[in-house]
Amino acid sequence: MSPQTIEQAMFNVVEKIKTYQKPNSKNALRLLEAFDVDCFDGLDLAIELCEEYRDIDRADFDDTESYQEAKSDAWEVFIESLDDIEFVLDDDEEEKEDDLDDYEQDELFWSDDRTAEQKDQQETL
């Protein structure tokens, strides 16, 4: 998959999670964990915050209102963290992209030269 495709896929996942009618940490984690955390800054934090939301236990609170407020606040923090996820290339991927850019530039350079040579040959005929 190209870096642009991976980045777009993450964008789609983030938008999908943001539009949930009600919090669904199980599905959100499944979607986020499908990505390599090394490819995205902030993804590991978002996963951690979603797990924290999931792990909030009713038994830890004196009343339902406090529990619901904690859950609501935790989900909101998790959703906000999704905006901080950024796609990054590791050094190997950056080198591959640089090599591809160099190749494309070389191809452009040589194709322009061949065209110029062909034009010169045509003019001498």
N, CA, C and O atoms as a GROMACS GRO file, in nm:
protein
  500
    1MET      N    1   0.084  -0.118   0.000
    1MET     CA    2   0.000   0.000   0.000
    1MET      C    3   0.088   0.124   0.000
    1MET      O    4   0.191   0.128   0.068
    2SER      N    5   0.050   0.223  -0.074
    2SER     CA    6   0.128   0.346  -0.080
    2SER      C    7   0.108   0.426   0.049
    2SER      O    8   0.007   0.411   0.117
    3PRO      N    9   0.204   0.511   0.082
    3PRO     CA   10   0.189   0.595   0.201
    3PRO      C   11   0.062   0.680   0.198
    3PRO      O   12  -0.001   0.702   0.302
    4GLN      N   13   0.025   0.728   0.082
    4GLN     CA   14  -0.096   0.810   0.070
    4GLN      C   15  -0.221   0.727   0.100
    4GLN      O   16  -0.315   0.777   0.162
    5THR      N   17  -0.222   0.602   0.057
    5THR     CA   18  -0.334   0.514   0.081
    5THR      C   19  -0.347   0.483   0.230
    5THR      O   20  -0.457   0.481   0.284
    6ILE      N   21  -0.234   0.458   0.295
    6ILE     CA   22  -0.234   0.430   0.439
    6ILE      C   23  -0.283   0.551   0.516
    6ILE      O   24  -0.365   0.540   0.608
    7GLU      N   25  -0.233   0.668   0.479
    7GLU     CA   26  -0.274   0.791   0.545
    7GLU      C   27  -0.424   0.816   0.527
    7GLU      O   28  -0.492   0.856   0.621
    8GLN      N   29  -0.476   0.793   0.407
    8GLN     CA   30  -0.619   0.811   0.380
    8GLN      C   31  -0.703   0.711   0.458
    8GLN      O   32  -0.810   0.745   0.508
    9ALA      N   33  -0.654   0.588   0.469
    9ALA     CA   34  -0.726   0.487   0.545
    9ALA      C   35  -0.737   0.528   0.692
    9ALA      O   36  -0.843   0.511   0.754
   10MET      N   37  -0.629   0.582   0.749
   10MET     CA   38  -0.634   0.629   0.888
   10MET      C   39  -0.733   0.744   0.902
   10MET      O   40  -0.811   0.749   0.997
   11PHE      N   41  -0.730   0.836   0.806
   11PHE     CA   42  -0.823   0.949   0.809
   11PHE      C   43  -0.968   0.897   0.810
   11PHE      O   44  -1.051   0.946   0.886
   12ASN      N   45  -0.996   0.798   0.727
   12ASN     CA   46  -1.131   0.740   0.720
   12ASN      C   47  -1.171   0.676   0.852
   12ASN      O   48  -1.285   0.689   0.897
   13VAL      N   49  -1.078   0.605   0.915
   13VAL     CA   50  -1.105   0.541   1.044
   13VAL      C   51  -1.134   0.646   1.150
   13VAL      O   52  -1.230   0.633   1.227
   14VAL      N   53  -1.052   0.750   1.156
   14VAL     CA   54  -1.071   0.857   1.254
   14VAL      C   55  -1.209   0.921   1.236
   14VAL      O   56  -1.281   0.942   1.333
   15GLU      N   57  -1.244   0.951   1.112
   15GLU     CA   58  -1.375   1.012   1.087
   15GLU      C   59  -1.489   0.918   1.126
   15GLU      O   60  -1.591   0.963   1.179
   16LYS      N   61  -1.472   0.790   1.100
   16LYS     CA   62  -1.575   0.692   1.136
   16LYS      C   63  -1.594   0.689   1.288
   16LYS      O   64  -1.707   0.692   1.336
   17ILE      N   65  -1.485   0.683   1.362
   17ILE     CA   66  -1.493   0.678   1.509
   17ILE      C   67  -1.559   0.805   1.563
   17ILE      O   68  -1.638   0.799   1.656
   18LYS      N   69  -1.525   0.918   1.505
   18LYS     CA   70  -1.581   1.045   1.552
   18LYS      C   71  -1.732   1.053   1.531
   18LYS      O   72  -1.800   1.128   1.600
   19THR      N   73  -1.783   0.977   1.437
   19THR     CA   74  -1.927   0.985   1.407
   19THR      C   75  -2.009   0.880   1.480
   19THR      O   76  -2.130   0.871   1.458
   20TYR      N   77  -1.947   0.799   1.566
   20TYR     CA   78  -2.024   0.702   1.643
   20TYR      C   79  -2.135   0.773   1.719
   20TYR      O   80  -2.112   0.879   1.778
   21GLN      N   81  -2.252   0.715   1.718
   21GLN     CA   82  -2.365   0.771   1.792
   21GLN      C   83  -2.343   0.759   1.943
   21GLN      O   84  -2.384   0.846   2.020
   22LYS      N   85  -2.278   0.652   1.983
   22LYS     CA   86  -2.241   0.634   2.123
   22LYS      C   87  -2.103   0.568   2.127
   22LYS      O   88  -2.065   0.498   2.033
   23PRO      N   89  -2.029   0.589   2.235
   23PRO     CA   90  -1.893   0.534   2.243
   23PRO      C   91  -1.890   0.382   2.222
   23PRO      O   92  -1.974   0.308   2.273
   24ASN      N   93  -1.792   0.339   2.144
   24ASN     CA   94  -1.774   0.196   2.117
   24ASN      C   95  -1.624   0.169   2.118
   24ASN      O   96  -1.559   0.165   2.013
   25SER      N   97  -1.569   0.151   2.237
   25SER     CA   98  -1.424   0.134   2.250
   25SER      C   99  -1.376   0.004   2.185
   25SER      O  100  -1.264   0.000   2.132
   26LYS      N  101  -1.455  -0.099   2.189
   26LYS     CA  102  -1.415  -0.227   2.130
   26LYS      C  103  -1.391  -0.211   1.979
   26LYS      O  104  -1.288  -0.254   1.927
   27ASN      N  105  -1.484  -0.150   1.911
   27ASN     CA  106  -1.471  -0.130   1.767
   27ASN      C  107  -1.361  -0.029   1.736
   27ASN      O  108  -1.284  -0.048   1.642
   28ALA      N  109  -1.353   0.078   1.814
   28ALA     CA  110  -1.250   0.180   1.791
   28ALA      C  111  -1.111   0.119   1.805
   28ALA      O  112  -1.023   0.144   1.723
   29LEU      N  113  -1.091   0.039   1.909
   29LEU     CA  114  -0.961  -0.026   1.928
   29LEU      C  115  -0.931  -0.122   1.813
   29LEU      O  116  -0.818  -0.126   1.763
   30ARG      N  117  -1.029  -0.197   1.771
   30ARG     CA  118  -1.008  -0.291   1.659
   30ARG      C  119  -0.962  -0.216   1.534
   30ARG      O  120  -0.870  -0.260   1.465
   31LEU      N  121  -1.026  -0.104   1.506
   31LEU     CA  122  -0.990  -0.026   1.388
   31LEU      C  123  -0.852   0.036   1.401
   31LEU      O  124  -0.772   0.031   1.307
   32LEU      N  125  -0.822   0.094   1.515
   32LEU     CA  126  -0.693   0.162   1.534
   32LEU      C  127  -0.577   0.064   1.540
   32LEU      O  128  -0.468   0.091   1.489
   33GLU      N  129  -0.599  -0.050   1.604
   33GLU     CA  130  -0.491  -0.149   1.618
   33GLU      C  131  -0.458  -0.219   1.487
   33GLU      O  132  -0.359  -0.293   1.480
   34ALA      N  133  -0.536  -0.197   1.385
   34ALA     CA  134  -0.505  -0.253   1.253
   34ALA      C  135  -0.389  -0.180   1.187
   34ALA      O  136  -0.331  -0.228   1.090
   35PHE      N  137  -0.355  -0.062   1.240
   35PHE     CA  138  -0.245   0.017   1.185
   35PHE      C  139  -0.117  -0.005   1.264
   35PHE      O  140  -0.121  -0.038   1.382
   36ASP      N  141  -0.005   0.014   1.198
   36ASP     CA  142   0.126   0.003   1.261
   36ASP      C  143   0.154   0.132   1.338
   36ASP      O  144   0.159   0.240   1.279
   37VAL      N  145   0.172   0.121   1.470
   37VAL     CA  146   0.193   0.242   1.551
   37VAL      C  147   0.322   0.314   1.513
   37VAL      O  148   0.337   0.432   1.543
   38ASP      N  149   0.414   0.244   1.448
   38ASP     CA  150   0.539   0.309   1.404
   38ASP      C  151   0.517   0.403   1.287
   38ASP      O  152   0.603   0.486   1.257
   39CYS      N  153   0.404   0.391   1.220
   39CYS     CA  154   0.375   0.475   1.104
   39CYS      C  155   0.297   0.602   1.140
   39CYS      O  156   0.278   0.690   1.056
   40PHE      N  157   0.252   0.611   1.265
   40PHE     CA  158   0.169   0.724   1.304
   40PHE      C  159   0.210   0.777   1.440
   40PHE      O  160   0.207   0.705   1.540
   41ASP      N  161   0.248   0.903   1.443
   41ASP     CA  162   0.270   0.970   1.572
   41ASP      C  163   0.134   0.989   1.637
   41ASP      O  164   0.038   1.029   1.571
   42GLY      N  165   0.125   0.961   1.765
   42GLY     CA  166   0.002   0.983   1.839
   42GLY      C  167  -0.093   0.865   1.840
   42GLY      O  168  -0.188   0.863   1.918
   43LEU      N  169  -0.070   0.766   1.755
   43LEU     CA  170  -0.160   0.650   1.751
   43LEU      C  171  -0.151   0.571   1.880
   43LEU      O  172  -0.253   0.527   1.933
   44ASP      N  173  -0.031   0.552   1.932
   44ASP     CA  174  -0.016   0.476   2.056
   44ASP      C  175  -0.088   0.545   2.172
   44ASP      O  176  -0.146   0.478   2.257
   45LEU      N  177  -0.084   0.678   2.176
   45LEU     CA  178  -0.154   0.752   2.280
   45LEU      C  179  -0.306   0.736   2.264
   45LEU      O  180  -0.377   0.715   2.363
   46ALA      N  181  -0.354   0.746   2.143
   46ALA     CA  182  -0.498   0.731   2.119
   46ALA      C  183  -0.546   0.592   2.163
   46ALA      O  184  -0.652   0.579   2.225
   47ILE      N  185  -0.469   0.490   2.130
   47ILE     CA  186  -0.505   0.354   2.171
   47ILE      C  187  -0.506   0.343   2.324
   47ILE      O  188  -0.596   0.284   2.382
   48GLU      N  189  -0.405   0.401   2.386
   48GLU     CA  190  -0.397   0.398   2.533
   48GLU      C  191  -0.517   0.469   2.596
   48GLU      O  192  -0.574   0.419   2.694
   49LEU      N  193  -0.556   0.584   2.541
   49LEU     CA  194  -0.669   0.657   2.596
   49LEU      C  195  -0.801   0.582   2.576
   49LEU      O  196  -0.889   0.587   2.661
   50CYS      N  197  -0.813   0.513   2.466
   50CYS     CA  198  -0.933   0.432   2.442
   50CYS      C  199  -0.938   0.314   2.539
   50CYS      O  200  -1.045   0.279   2.589
   51GLU      N  201  -0.823   0.254   2.566
   51GLU     CA  202  -0.818   0.146   2.664
   51GLU      C  203  -0.852   0.196   2.804
   51GLU      O  204  -0.920   0.128   2.881
   52GLU      N  205  -0.806   0.317   2.836
   52GLU     CA  206  -0.840   0.376   2.965
   52GLU      C  207  -0.991   0.396   2.975
   52GLU      O  208  -1.051   0.368   3.079
   53TYR      N  209  -1.052   0.444   2.869
   53TYR     CA  210  -1.198   0.459   2.867
   53TYR      C  211  -1.265   0.324   2.894
   53TYR      O  212  -1.353   0.312   2.979
   54ARG      N  213  -1.220   0.224   2.821
   54ARG     CA  214  -1.278   0.089   2.832
   54ARG      C  215  -1.264   0.033   2.974
   54ARG      O  216  -1.352  -0.037   3.022
   55ASP      N  217  -1.152   0.064   3.039
   55ASP     CA  218  -1.121   0.005   3.169
   55ASP      C  219  -1.183   0.078   3.288
   55ASP      O  220  -1.164   0.037   3.402
   56ILE      N  221  -1.256   0.185   3.263
   56ILE     CA  222  -1.323   0.254   3.374
   56ILE      C  223  -1.431   0.160   3.428
   56ILE      O  224  -1.518   0.114   3.355
   57ASP      N  225  -1.422   0.133   3.558
   57ASP     CA  226  -1.509   0.034   3.620
   57ASP      C  227  -1.610   0.103   3.712
   57ASP      O  228  -1.574   0.189   3.793
   58ARG      N  229  -1.733   0.066   3.699
   58ARG     CA  230  -1.841   0.125   3.779
   58ARG      C  231  -1.815   0.107   3.929
   58ARG      O  232  -1.852   0.193   4.010
   59ALA      N  233  -1.752  -0.003   3.965
   59ALA     CA  234  -1.726  -0.033   4.107
   59ALA      C  235  -1.632   0.069   4.172
   59ALA      O  236  -1.628   0.081   4.294
   60ASP      N  237  -1.558   0.143   4.090
   60ASP     CA  238  -1.464   0.242   4.142
   60ASP      C  239  -1.530   0.375   4.178
   60ASP      O  240  -1.463   0.467   4.223
   61PHE      N  241  -1.660   0.385   4.157
   61PHE     CA  242  -1.731   0.512   4.178
   61PHE      C  243  -1.844   0.494   4.279
   61PHE      O  244  -1.908   0.388   4.286
   62ASP      N  245  -1.867   0.600   4.355
   62ASP     CA  246  -1.972   0.597   4.458
   62ASP      C  247  -2.111   0.603   4.399
   62ASP      O  248  -2.205   0.544   4.453
   63ASP      N  249  -2.124   0.674   4.287
   63ASP     CA  250  -2.258   0.687   4.229
   63ASP      C  251  -2.250   0.681   4.076
   63ASP      O  252  -2.144   0.696   4.016
   64THR      N  253  -2.365   0.658   4.018
   64THR     CA  254  -2.375   0.644   3.872
   64THR      C  255  -2.335   0.772   3.800
   64THR      O  256  -2.271   0.768   3.694
   65GLU      N  257  -2.373   0.884   3.857
   65GLU     CA  258  -2.343   1.012   3.793
   65GLU      C  259  -2.192   1.034   3.778
   65GLU      O  260  -2.145   1.077   3.673
   66SER      N  261  -2.116   1.004   3.882
   66SER     CA  262  -1.970   1.019   3.876
   66SER      C  263  -1.910   0.924   3.773
   66SER      O  264  -1.820   0.960   3.698
   67TYR      N  265  -1.962   0.802   3.772
   67TYR     CA  266  -1.916   0.702   3.675
   67TYR      C  267  -1.942   0.749   3.532
   67TYR      O  268  -1.852   0.743   3.448
   68GLN      N  269  -2.063   0.793   3.504
   68GLN     CA  270  -2.098   0.838   3.370
   68GLN      C  271  -2.017   0.960   3.329
   68GLN      O  272  -1.978   0.974   3.213
   69GLU      N  273  -1.991   1.049   3.424
   69GLU     CA  274  -1.911   1.168   3.395
   69GLU      C  275  -1.767   1.128   3.361
   69GLU      O  276  -1.708   1.183   3.268
   70ALA      N  277  -1.713   1.033   3.435
   70ALA     CA  278  -1.577   0.985   3.408
   70ALA      C  279  -1.569   0.920   3.270
   70ALA      O  280  -1.474   0.943   3.195
   71LYS      N  281  -1.669   0.839   3.238
   71LYS     CA  282  -1.672   0.774   3.106
   71LYS      C  283  -1.683   0.878   2.995
   71LYS      O  284  -1.612   0.871   2.894
   72SER      N  285  -1.772   0.974   3.014
   72SER     CA  286  -1.792   1.079   2.914
   72SER      C  287  -1.665   1.161   2.893
   72SER      O  288  -1.626   1.188   2.779
   73ASP      N  289  -1.601   1.200   3.002
   73ASP     CA  290  -1.477   1.278   2.993
   73ASP      C  291  -1.366   1.198   2.926
   73ASP      O  292  -1.292   1.252   2.843
   74ALA      N  293  -1.355   1.071   2.960
   74ALA     CA  294  -1.251   0.986   2.902
   74ALA      C  295  -1.273   0.968   2.752
   74ALA      O  296  -1.178   0.969   2.674
   75TRP      N  297  -1.399   0.951   2.711
   75TRP     CA  298  -1.428   0.936   2.568
   75TRP      C  299  -1.395   1.064   2.493
   75TRP      O  300  -1.340   1.060   2.383
   76GLU      N  301  -1.428   1.178   2.554
   76GLU     CA  302  -1.399   1.306   2.491
   76GLU      C  303  -1.248   1.326   2.473
   76GLU      O  304  -1.205   1.374   2.368
   77VAL      N  305  -1.170   1.291   2.573
   77VAL     CA  306  -1.023   1.302   2.564
   77VAL      C  307  -0.972   1.210   2.453
   77VAL      O  308  -0.885   1.248   2.375
   78PHE      N  309  -1.026   1.089   2.447
   78PHE     CA  310  -0.988   0.996   2.342
   78PHE      C  311  -1.019   1.053   2.204
   78PHE      O  312  -0.933   1.051   2.115
   79ILE      N  313  -1.139   1.103   2.184
   79ILE     CA  314  -1.179   1.159   2.055
   79ILE      C  315  -1.087   1.276   2.016
   79ILE      O  316  -1.046   1.288   1.901
   80GLU      N  317  -1.056   1.362   2.112
   80GLU     CA  318  -0.966   1.475   2.084
   80GLU      C  319  -0.827   1.426   2.044
   80GLU      O  320  -0.760   1.488   1.962
   81SER      N  321  -0.784   1.314   2.102
   81SER     CA  322  -0.650   1.261   2.069
   81SER      C  323  -0.642   1.213   1.924
   81SER      O  324  -0.533   1.209   1.866
   82LEU      N  325  -0.755   1.178   1.865
   82LEU     CA  326  -0.754   1.132   1.726
   82LEU      C  327  -0.707   1.241   1.631
   82LEU      O  328  -0.648   1.212   1.527
   83ASP      N  329  -0.733   1.367   1.667
   83ASP     CA  330  -0.689   1.478   1.583
   83ASP      C  331  -0.538   1.495   1.582
   83ASP      O  332  -0.484   1.562   1.494
   84ASP      N  333  -0.470   1.435   1.679
   84ASP     CA  334  -0.325   1.449   1.689
   84ASP      C  335  -0.249   1.336   1.619
   84ASP      O  336  -0.126   1.336   1.618
   85ILE      N  337  -0.320   1.243   1.561
   85ILE     CA  338  -0.253   1.133   1.490
   85ILE      C  339  -0.199   1.185   1.357
   85ILE      O  340  -0.272   1.243   1.277
   86GLU      N  341  -0.069   1.165   1.337
   86GLU     CA  342  -0.005   1.211   1.214
   86GLU      C  343   0.074   1.097   1.152
   86GLU      O  344   0.143   1.022   1.221
   87PHE      N  345   0.063   1.086   1.021
   87PHE     CA  346   0.137   0.985   0.946
   87PHE      C  347   0.283   1.025   0.938
   87PHE      O  348   0.315   1.140   0.906
   88VAL      N  349   0.371   0.931   0.964
   88VAL     CA  350   0.515   0.955   0.951
   88VAL      C  351   0.576   0.837   0.876
   88VAL      O  352   0.531   0.723   0.887
   89LEU      N  353   0.679   0.869   0.802
   89LEU     CA  354   0.754   0.764   0.733
   89LEU      C  355   0.878   0.732   0.815
   89LEU      O  356   0.944   0.823   0.866
   90ASP      N  357   0.910   0.604   0.827
   90ASP     CA  358   1.036   0.572   0.892
   90ASP      C  359   1.149   0.600   0.792
   90ASP      O  360   1.123   0.629   0.676
   91ASP      N  361   1.272   0.591   0.836
   91ASP     CA  362   1.387   0.626   0.752
   91ASP      C  363   1.392   0.544   0.625
   91ASP      O  364   1.425   0.596   0.518
   92ASP      N  365   1.360   0.413   0.633
   92ASP     CA  366   1.362   0.328   0.514
   92ASP      C  367   1.259   0.375   0.412
   92ASP      O  368   1.287   0.379   0.292
   93GLU      N  369   1.139   0.409   0.458
   93GLU     CA  370   1.034   0.455   0.368
   93GLU      C  371   1.072   0.589   0.304
   93GLU      O  372   1.046   0.612   0.186
   94GLU      N  373   1.135   0.678   0.382
   94GLU     CA  374   1.178   0.806   0.328
   94GLU      C  375   1.282   0.784   0.218
   94GLU      O  376   1.280   0.851   0.115
   95GLU      N  377   1.375   0.690   0.242
   95GLU     CA  378   1.476   0.661   0.141
   95GLU      C  379   1.412   0.605   0.014
   95GLU      O  380   1.451   0.640  -0.097
   96LYS      N  381   1.312   0.517   0.031
   96LYS     CA  382   1.243   0.461  -0.085
   96LYS      C  383   1.174   0.573  -0.165
   96LYS      O  384   1.179   0.574  -0.288
   97GLU      N  385   1.110   0.666  -0.092
   97GLU     CA  386   1.044   0.776  -0.162
   97GLU      C  387   1.146   0.865  -0.232
   97GLU      O  388   1.124   0.908  -0.345
   98ASP      N  389   1.261   0.892  -0.165
   98ASP     CA  390   1.366   0.973  -0.226
   98ASP      C  391   1.420   0.905  -0.350
   98ASP      O  392   1.443   0.969  -0.452
   99ASP      N  393   1.441   0.771  -0.341
   99ASP     CA  394   1.490   0.697  -0.457
   99ASP      C  395   1.389   0.704  -0.571
   99ASP      O  396   1.428   0.720  -0.687
  100LEU      N  397   1.261   0.692  -0.539
  100LEU     CA  398   1.158   0.701  -0.642
  100LEU      C  399   1.157   0.840  -0.704
  100LEU      O  400   1.147   0.854  -0.826
  101ASP      N  401   1.168   0.944  -0.621
  101ASP     CA  402   1.174   1.080  -0.673
  101ASP      C  403   1.294   1.098  -0.765
  101ASP      O  404   1.284   1.159  -0.871
  102ASP      N  405   1.411   1.045  -0.722
  102ASP     CA  406   1.531   1.054  -0.805
  102ASP      C  407   1.511   0.983  -0.938
  102ASP      O  408   1.549   1.034  -1.043
  103TYR      N  409   1.450   0.863  -0.933
  103TYR     CA  410   1.424   0.786  -1.053
  103TYR      C  411   1.332   0.864  -1.147
  103TYR      O  412   1.358   0.873  -1.268
  104GLU      N  413   1.225   0.921  -1.091
  104GLU     CA  414   1.132   0.997  -1.174
  104GLU      C  415   1.201   1.119  -1.235
  104GLU      O  416   1.176   1.152  -1.351
  105GLN      N  417   1.286   1.185  -1.159
  105GLN     CA  418   1.358   1.300  -1.211
  105GLN      C  419   1.456   1.257  -1.321
  105GLN      O  420   1.468   1.324  -1.423
  106ASP      N  421   1.525   1.144  -1.300
  106ASP     CA  422   1.616   1.093  -1.403
  106ASP      C  423   1.540   1.058  -1.530
  106ASP      O  424   1.585   1.089  -1.641
  107GLU      N  425   1.426   0.993  -1.514
  107GLU     CA  426   1.344   0.957  -1.630
  107GLU      C  427   1.301   1.082  -1.706
  107GLU      O  428   1.305   1.085  -1.829
  108LEU      N  429   1.260   1.184  -1.634
  108LEU     CA  430   1.220   1.308  -1.696
  108LEU      C  431   1.338   1.372  -1.769
  108LEU      O  432   1.325   1.418  -1.882
  109PHE      N  433   1.454   1.374  -1.702
  109PHE     CA  434   1.574   1.432  -1.761
  109PHE      C  435   1.611   1.359  -1.890
  109PHE      O  436   1.632   1.422  -1.993
  110TRP      N  437   1.618   1.226  -1.884
  110TRP     CA  438   1.661   1.150  -2.000
  110TRP      C  439   1.557   1.154  -2.112
  110TRP      O  440   1.593   1.157  -2.230
  111SER      N  441   1.433   1.153  -2.077
  111SER     CA  442   1.331   1.158  -2.182
  111SER      C  443   1.336   1.293  -2.252
  111SER      O  444   1.315   1.300  -2.373
  112ASP      N  445   1.364   1.401  -2.178
  112ASP     CA  446   1.379   1.532  -2.240
  112ASP      C  447   1.500   1.535  -2.331
  112ASP      O  448   1.494   1.592  -2.440
  113ASP      N  449   1.613   1.473  -2.289
  113ASP     CA  450   1.734   1.469  -2.372
  113ASP      C  451   1.710   1.389  -2.499
  113ASP      O  452   1.750   1.431  -2.608
  114ARG      N  453   1.644   1.275  -2.486
  114ARG     CA  454   1.618   1.195  -2.606
  114ARG      C  455   1.530   1.272  -2.703
  114ARG      O  456   1.549   1.265  -2.824
  115THR      N  457   1.435   1.342  -2.652
  115THR     CA  458   1.347   1.420  -2.737
  115THR      C  459   1.428   1.529  -2.808
  115THR      O  460   1.408   1.554  -2.927
  116ALA      N  461   1.518   1.592  -2.734
  116ALA     CA  462   1.602   1.696  -2.794
  116ALA      C  463   1.693   1.635  -2.901
  116ALA      O  464   1.710   1.694  -3.008
  117GLU      N  465   1.751   1.520  -2.873
  117GLU     CA  466   1.837   1.453  -2.971
  117GLU      C  467   1.757   1.414  -3.096
  117GLU      O  468   1.804   1.429  -3.209
  118GLN      N  469   1.636   1.364  -3.073
  118GLN     CA  470   1.552   1.327  -3.185
  118GLN      C  471   1.519   1.448  -3.269
  118GLN      O  472   1.518   1.441  -3.392
  119LYS      N  473   1.491   1.559  -3.202
  119LYS     CA  474   1.463   1.681  -3.276
  119LYS      C  475   1.584   1.725  -3.359
  119LYS      O  476   1.569   1.767  -3.473
  120ASP      N  477   1.703   1.715  -3.301
  120ASP     CA  478   1.825   1.751  -3.372
  120ASP      C  479   1.845   1.661  -3.494
  120ASP      O  480   1.883   1.708  -3.601
  121GLN      N  481   1.819   1.532  -3.478
  121GLN     CA  482   1.833   1.437  -3.589
  121GLN      C  483   1.732   1.468  -3.698
  121GLN      O  484   1.765   1.460  -3.816
  122GLN      N  485   1.610   1.503  -3.660
  122GLN     CA  486   1.508   1.534  -3.758
  122GLN      C  487   1.545   1.660  -3.835
  122GLN      O  488   1.519   1.668  -3.955
  123GLU      N  489   1.604   1.757  -3.769
  123GLU     CA  490   1.639   1.884  -3.834
  123GLU      C  491   1.751   1.862  -3.935
  123GLU      O  492   1.754   1.929  -4.039
  124THR      N  493   1.846   1.768  -3.907
  124THR     CA  494   1.956   1.745  -3.998
  124THR      C  495   1.915   1.664  -4.120
  124THR      O  496   1.987   1.663  -4.220
  125LEU      N  497   1.801   1.596  -4.115
  125LEU     CA  498   1.755   1.517  -4.228
  125LEU      C  499   1.693   1.601  -4.330
  125LEU      O  500   1.648   1.550  -4.433
   0.00000   0.00000   0.00000
